[in-house]
Amino acid sequence: MSYALILALLSWGSFMLEDNTAKGLLTILNVILFTVPLVSILFSTIYIYNSSEFIELLLSQPIKRKKIWISLFGGLSIAMFLAFFLGAGIPLLLNAPGMAGLMMLLSGSLISIVFVALAFLSCILTRDKAKGIGLSILFWMYFAILFDALVLFLLFQFAEYPIEEMMVTLTASSPIDLARIQILLHLDQSAMMGYTGAIFKDFFGTVIGLLVSFLLLVLWIAVPFLISIRKFDRKDL
């Protein structure tokens, strides 16, 4: 509830303080790319560790392990989605009912679930709560901060080479960058992505590119969760 209220304050405040809707959307974009992933992964990680005794109790019952893990994932994903929708989705739909607002809503919802899946992976990799939370923070730092620094480093180091198309492929390895590109393209702000913006627009700006980007985000949900459920099914608790 607190998370939804904070998102609502930030979202409504962004639209009220800015006369231009596009500027308000850019402010909310930063919230979606940094705050939403951090809260999603930390809340989910802490919740799973705090529920470890309850999970062990469920495991003593005639219930399949996969069913328990899937139920936990479904519950947390729905909770984070509803919090995001109530906090940021409603202001977006009311103040920016166009394609840009809808794209921001869809991307933010998927990013929330992606980082819930990464939280499940963090928790299953280590039983120590402090290490699990630290691993979750590292996941967030890599995708939110370090990945962009790595991309900039590659761009500067290989500026003399035609690596723009490689950048499109590299973008697929970051769910946050996939969401950022789609939102900026629909805000007609591709110039903010630098000289690779034209390449991104040619690919991700098409219907096929849009479908591919959302498919990749879905894969970012499925792959970490499937790895975690496989490990949970075999783990000796």
Summary of the structure (lengths in Angstrom):
residues: 237
radius of gyration: 18.9
end to end distance: 31.9
largest distance: 62.0
contacts: 765
relative contact order: 0.13
helix: 86%
strand: 0%
